[in-house]
Amino acid sequence: MNRLKFISAILIIFFVNSSFSQDTIIKNSQKLKIDCLGNIYLIEKNNFSVISKGIKKEYQNNYLGNIFSADVSNPLRILIFHKEANQIVFLNNELSIIGEAINLDEIGLPDISVICSSQINGFWLYNNLNNRIEFFNQNLNKIHSSINLSQFIESSNDVQEIKMKDKKVYLKTKNTGILVFDMFGTYIKTLPIKSSTSFQILENAILYTKSNQVIVYDFQKLDSFIIYQSQTPIRYARINDNKLFVLENEKLSSLNITPQVK
């Protein structure tokens, strides 16, 4: 079965014949990312590492300080945001720097909340100075910009994450939900999703967590379905192929899933 295809046809989601396997310990001080290939990335202070096929690789930049976020949507061009230094770097799959670090101050961007890679090179970000999402190409020229979003966003602390997938940009906020834009930065709609951690964009749905639940929001049905529930808060969740990865406390587990339509 082609991965995630079942999401577009569901009425109710069930996961059956499930079993946990490959438990991995992730310290509470570490942030977790998993890419489309199943590689596991960890962020802790100024250290960024990947475990791929049993081999661990690391990136560390003492000069730029702690790592605020990482976008691993393209494993060949990973975006690292050193927020305190207001600089970004791109890494290849060996975690070696591609080109030079980009100083956002030097291109007139002194106050950035969140940033992500673009599918057409360059990057998207949320600019706190003008309350807009903006797209900069690989030559660091601003190409697209949204309207002023102050009607949706209370403060810079309200902005939590930005992602691009399938020619759409998604801006996650704490209090409003997830704002959706087209590839030119035109506002489309707001999804009533308030996730406690990161979210994943599926083919016709969004996977997100809320306290101790993993939930799928179906774009077509405009409804949410709980697909997994724990006794403890969930720090991270992601679907890769027919596996649901769930991080509870310090244990990352992979749950084998079999989708059924009812």
N, C-alpha and C positions, 0 to 999 in steps of 0.2 A: 504493500500500500504506500502510495506517495505520501510523505510526511505532511501532517497538518491538513490534508485534503478533507478529512472527515469534518472539520470545523464548519465548512460552508454548508453542510447538509443537515446539521443536527436539529432535532427538536428538544431532546434532552440528552445530556452527555452522561455516559456511564463508563467507568473504568473497571474492568473485571479481570480475573485471573492475574491479579497483581502480586508482585513479590519484590522485596527490597534486596538490593545488592550493591556491592562496591561502596560501602560506607567509607567516607573520608573525613578526617578531622580538620575543621576550619576554626581557628582561634577567634574569639569574640572581637579581638582587636583588628581582625582582617576583614577587608571588603572582598566580595566574591564576584567574579564574572565568568560566564561560560559562553563560548562562541558557537557558531553554527557547525563547527567540526567536532564539538565536544571537548575542546581544550579548556582547561581550568586555569583561570588567572586570579592572582591574589594581590591585593594592595595593602601595604602596611607602612604608614609614614611615607618615607621617600623610596620605598622598595616596591618594585613591580615585578612579578614573576609569573611564569607559565609552566604548567605541567602538561607535556604533550608526549604521548606514547612512552610514558615512564621517564622521560628526560626533563629535567628542570632547567629553565633558563631565567636570567634575571636582568633587569634594568634598574640602575640607581643613578641619581643625579644629585649629589650633595649640594651643588651650587644653586640649583633651582628649588630645593626644599621638598616639602611633603607633596604627595600626589593627591589631588582632590577627587579626580574622576578619571576613568578610562573608557573609551569607546572601542569595543572589540568587534563591532559589526563586520568589519573587513579585516580578517586575520593577517592580511598582507600589508595593511596600512592602519596601524592602531594609533588612535589619538590619545595622548596623555596631557591632562590639564594640571599644571602646577599653579594653583589659584593664588597662593600667597605671592609668588613671583610674577603672576599675570602673564605666564608664558605657556605655550603649547609645543609639544614635539610629536613627530610621527615616527613610529617604529615599524620595522619589518617583522616577519615571522621569526626572525632570530633575536628579536628585541634589540636590534641595532638601530641607531637614529638615522632617519632618512633626511638628508639635507641638514639645515640648521634649525635651532629653536626659533620660534616665532614670538617676538615680544609684542604683546597686544597693545601696550602703551604707545609704541611707536607708530601704530596705525590708528590712533585715536580711540582706543577701546580700554579705558582705565577701570571700568566697573562692570565686569561680566559675571553673571550668576552661573550659567551653565553653557556647555558647548558640546557639539557632536560633529562627527564626520558627515560629509555629504556623499551621496551616491554618484555624484558627477564631479568628484574632487572638491577641494575647498572644505568649508565648514559652515555650520549654522550655529548661532549663539543667541542668548537673550541679553540685550543691552539695557542695563539699569538706568542709564542716563536719559534715554528717550522712550523706555518701556516698549521696545519693539524686538521681534526676532529679526535677525539679519543674516544674509548669506554672503560670504566672501569667497571668491574663487581662488585658485591656486596661485594667482599673482597678487593676492591680498587686496583685490579691488572689491568694494561692496557692489553687488549686482542686484540683490532683491532685498526688500524690507517690508514688514507688515505694517498695519495701522498701529497707532498708539493703543496699547493693551491695558491701560490703567483702569478701564471699566471692568476688566476681568481679574486683575491682579492687584491685591491690596498693598504689597510691599515686595522688595527684592527677596525677603526671606520666604515669601510664598512660592517662589519658583524653585522647583526641585530637580527637574530633569528634562532634557530635550533629546529627541531621536528622529531620524529620518528613515523611512521604509516605503518602498513602492511609490515613489514620487509624492509622498506626503510627509509633513513634518508634524510631530506630536510634542506638545509642551505640557509637562505634568506640573500641576500646582497643588499646593496643600489644601486650599479651601474651595477652589472653584471646580476642579476636575481636570480632565485632559483636553487642552485646546488643540484642534486639528486645523492644519493649513495645507494648501496645495504647494507644489514645488516652487512657486513664485512668491510665497509668503502671504497669499490671500487667505484670510480667515474663512473657514468653512462652518465649523460647529464646535460645540463643547460636549464632550462625553461625560456623563455623570459618574465618573470613576474617581474614587479617592483611595489610592493605594498606600499601604504603610511602608512599602519598599519599592524597588524598581519594577517596571512592567515590561512585557514582551509583546510585540506586534506579530500576530499570526496572520494567516491568509485572509480571513474575514472576521477576525475577532481580536480581542486583547486579553492576554493572560496577566493577572495581577494578584497581589496578596492583600489581605485585610486581617490584621491581627493573626489569628491562628488558622486562617482559611486561604486556599488557593481558588481563585474564581476566574471564569471565562465570561467575558462580555461579548455577545454575538451582535455584530453590526447589522445583520439582516433582521433578526428578531427583536433587536433593541432590548435585550433582556440578559440577565446574568445567571450563571449556573455555578454552584459550588462543586468543584471536582475533587477536592481533597481537604480534609480537616484534621488538625493536630490538637494535642493537649497543651502545646506550648506555642509561643509566637514564632512565626515563620520569618526568617531573615531574607530568604531569596527563593525564587521558584522560576523554572524555565522548562519548556518542552523542547526536546531534540529528538527527531525521528519518533519512535514510539516509547520514549522514556520521559518521565517527569522527574526533574531534579529538584529536590527540596532540601533547604538548609534550615535545620531546627537546632537551636542552641549552637553547639560546635560540631554537629554531625551533618554532613552532606550525604544524602542517600539518593539513589536512582531507583525510581519505581517503574517497573515494566507495566505498560498500559495497553489495553486492547479496547479501542473505541467501538461502541455499538449505537445504532440509531433505533429509536423507539417511537 
